[in-house]
Amino acid sequence: MIHRHRVGRLEFRRVSELVYVRGRPKAILGWIDVGGMRAPLFFCDLDPAKLKKAGAGNSAKNTYYYDSVTVDPRYEELGPVEEDSSSEEDSSSEEDSSSREDSPSREDLPRR
């Protein structure tokens, strides 16, 4: 599959392998060698409507063009997560009470 690809602020043309996982198209962006076998490491979801088969005159019969820009998730900037302070306090008190209920007390532990 031939597509435009963005890594951070840099955009360029790239060739990636096209696979289908549970009927959904994905581009394989990176591979890893596991015991001498090649295994996909990073995937990028694709919009099936933007995949176009290469023209009939093309010698590569399984070549597709993707009419959009794919993004490498490894290089996307992560910003701070906005949290609501009131819901944070509520969830932490719920966590504390549930963890106390689920965790064994000293009396429940076996003695040596």
C-alpha positions as a Markdown table, in Angstrom:
| # | Residue | x | y | z |
|---|---|---|---|---|
| 1 | Met | 0.0 | 0.0 | 0.0 |
| 2 | Ile | 1.3 | 3.4 | -1.0 |
| 3 | His | 0.3 | 6.3 | 1.3 |
| 4 | Arg | 1.2 | 9.6 | 2.8 |
| 5 | His | 2.5 | 9.2 | 6.3 |
| 6 | Arg | 3.1 | 11.6 | 9.2 |
| 7 | Val | 5.7 | 11.2 | 11.9 |
| 8 | Gly | 5.5 | 14.1 | 14.3 |
| 9 | Arg | 5.5 | 17.2 | 12.0 |
| 10 | Leu | 7.2 | 15.4 | 9.1 |
| 11 | Glu | 5.0 | 14.1 | 6.3 |
| 12 | Phe | 6.3 | 11.8 | 3.5 |
| 13 | Arg | 5.3 | 9.1 | 1.0 |
| 14 | Arg | 5.7 | 5.6 | 2.3 |
| 15 | Val | 5.0 | 2.0 | 1.3 |
| 16 | Ser | 3.5 | -0.2 | 4.0 |
| 17 | Glu | 2.0 | -3.7 | 4.1 |
| 18 | Leu | -1.7 | -3.8 | 4.1 |
| 19 | Val | -3.5 | -6.4 | 6.2 |
| 20 | Tyr | -7.0 | -7.1 | 7.3 |
| 21 | Val | -7.7 | -7.8 | 11.0 |
| 22 | Arg | -11.2 | -9.0 | 11.7 |
| 23 | Gly | -12.3 | -7.5 | 8.4 |
| 24 | Arg | -10.8 | -4.0 | 9.1 |
| 25 | Pro | -7.8 | -2.7 | 7.0 |
| 26 | Lys | -4.6 | -1.8 | 8.8 |
| 27 | Ala | -1.2 | -0.7 | 7.7 |
| 28 | Ile | 1.8 | -2.4 | 9.4 |
| 29 | Leu | 4.2 | 0.4 | 10.4 |
| 30 | Gly | 6.9 | -1.6 | 12.2 |
| 31 | Trp | 8.1 | -5.2 | 12.5 |
| 32 | Ile | 10.1 | -7.1 | 15.1 |
| 33 | Asp | 12.2 | -10.2 | 14.7 |
| 34 | Val | 11.1 | -12.8 | 17.3 |
| 35 | Gly | 13.3 | -15.9 | 17.2 |
| 36 | Gly | 14.0 | -15.6 | 13.5 |
| 37 | Met | 10.3 | -14.9 | 12.6 |
| 38 | Arg | 9.1 | -11.5 | 11.5 |
| 39 | Ala | 6.1 | -10.3 | 13.5 |
| 40 | Pro | 4.1 | -7.0 | 13.2 |
| 41 | Leu | 4.7 | -4.6 | 16.0 |
| 42 | Phe | 2.9 | -1.3 | 15.1 |
| 43 | Phe | -0.4 | -1.0 | 13.3 |
| 44 | Cys | -2.4 | 2.0 | 12.0 |
| 45 | Asp | -6.2 | 1.8 | 11.4 |
| 46 | Leu | -7.3 | 2.7 | 7.9 |
| 47 | Asp | -10.6 | 3.9 | 6.5 |
| 48 | Pro | -11.8 | 1.3 | 3.9 |
| 49 | Ala | -13.5 | 4.0 | 1.8 |
| 50 | Lys | -10.1 | 5.7 | 1.2 |
| 51 | Leu | -8.3 | 2.5 | -0.1 |
| 52 | Lys | -8.1 | 2.4 | -3.9 |
| 53 | Lys | -6.7 | -0.4 | -6.0 |
| 54 | Ala | -3.9 | 0.6 | -8.3 |
| 55 | Gly | -4.8 | 0.9 | -12.0 |
| 56 | Ala | -5.0 | -2.0 | -14.4 |
| 57 | Gly | -1.7 | -1.0 | -16.2 |
| 58 | Asn | 0.2 | -1.4 | -12.9 |
| 59 | Ser | 2.5 | -4.5 | -12.9 |
| 60 | Ala | 2.0 | -5.0 | -9.1 |
| 61 | Lys | -1.5 | -6.6 | -9.0 |
| 62 | Asn | -1.9 | -6.3 | -5.2 |
| 63 | Thr | -0.9 | -2.6 | -4.9 |
| 64 | Tyr | -3.3 | -0.1 | -3.2 |
| 65 | Tyr | -3.2 | 3.6 | -2.7 |
| 66 | Tyr | -4.6 | 5.1 | 0.5 |
| 67 | Asp | -6.1 | 8.5 | -0.1 |
| 68 | Ser | -5.4 | 10.0 | 3.3 |
| 69 | Val | -2.5 | 10.6 | 5.7 |
| 70 | Thr | -1.7 | 7.9 | 8.2 |
| 71 | Val | -0.2 | 8.8 | 11.5 |
| 72 | Asp | 2.5 | 6.9 | 13.5 |
| 73 | Pro | 1.1 | 6.7 | 17.0 |
| 74 | Arg | 4.6 | 6.2 | 18.5 |
| 75 | Tyr | 5.6 | 9.8 | 17.7 |
| 76 | Glu | 2.4 | 11.7 | 18.5 |
| 77 | Glu | 2.7 | 14.2 | 21.3 |
| 78 | Leu | 0.9 | 13.4 | 24.4 |
| 79 | Gly | -0.6 | 16.3 | 26.3 |
| 80 | Pro | -1.7 | 16.4 | 29.9 |
| 81 | Val | -4.9 | 14.7 | 30.7 |
| 82 | Glu | -7.6 | 17.1 | 32.1 |
| 83 | Glu | -9.2 | 15.7 | 35.2 |
| 84 | Asp | -12.2 | 16.9 | 37.1 |
| 85 | Ser | -11.1 | 17.4 | 40.7 |
| 86 | Ser | -14.5 | 16.6 | 42.2 |
| 87 | Ser | -14.8 | 13.2 | 40.3 |
| 88 | Glu | -11.2 | 12.4 | 41.2 |
| 89 | Glu | -12.0 | 12.7 | 44.9 |
| 90 | Asp | -15.1 | 10.6 | 44.5 |
| 91 | Ser | -13.3 | 7.8 | 42.7 |
| 92 | Ser | -10.4 | 7.7 | 45.1 |
| 93 | Ser | -12.7 | 7.3 | 48.1 |
| 94 | Glu | -14.6 | 4.6 | 46.3 |
| 95 | Glu | -11.2 | 2.9 | 45.4 |
| 96 | Asp | -10.1 | 3.1 | 49.1 |
| 97 | Ser | -13.3 | 1.5 | 50.4 |
| 98 | Ser | -13.5 | -1.2 | 47.8 |
| 99 | Ser | -9.8 | -2.2 | 48.2 |
| 100 | Arg | -10.3 | -2.5 | 52.0 |
| 101 | Glu | -13.3 | -4.7 | 51.4 |
| 102 | Asp | -11.5 | -7.0 | 48.9 |
| 103 | Ser | -8.2 | -7.2 | 50.8 |
| 104 | Pro | -7.8 | -9.8 | 53.5 |
| 105 | Ser | -7.3 | -8.7 | 57.1 |
| 106 | Arg | -4.6 | -10.0 | 59.3 |
| 107 | Glu | -7.1 | -12.5 | 60.9 |
| 108 | Asp | -7.8 | -14.0 | 57.4 |
| 109 | Leu | -4.2 | -14.7 | 56.6 |
| 110 | Pro | -2.8 | -18.2 | 57.4 |
| 111 | Arg | -0.4 | -18.4 | 60.3 |
| 112 | Arg | 3.0 | -20.0 | 60.1 |
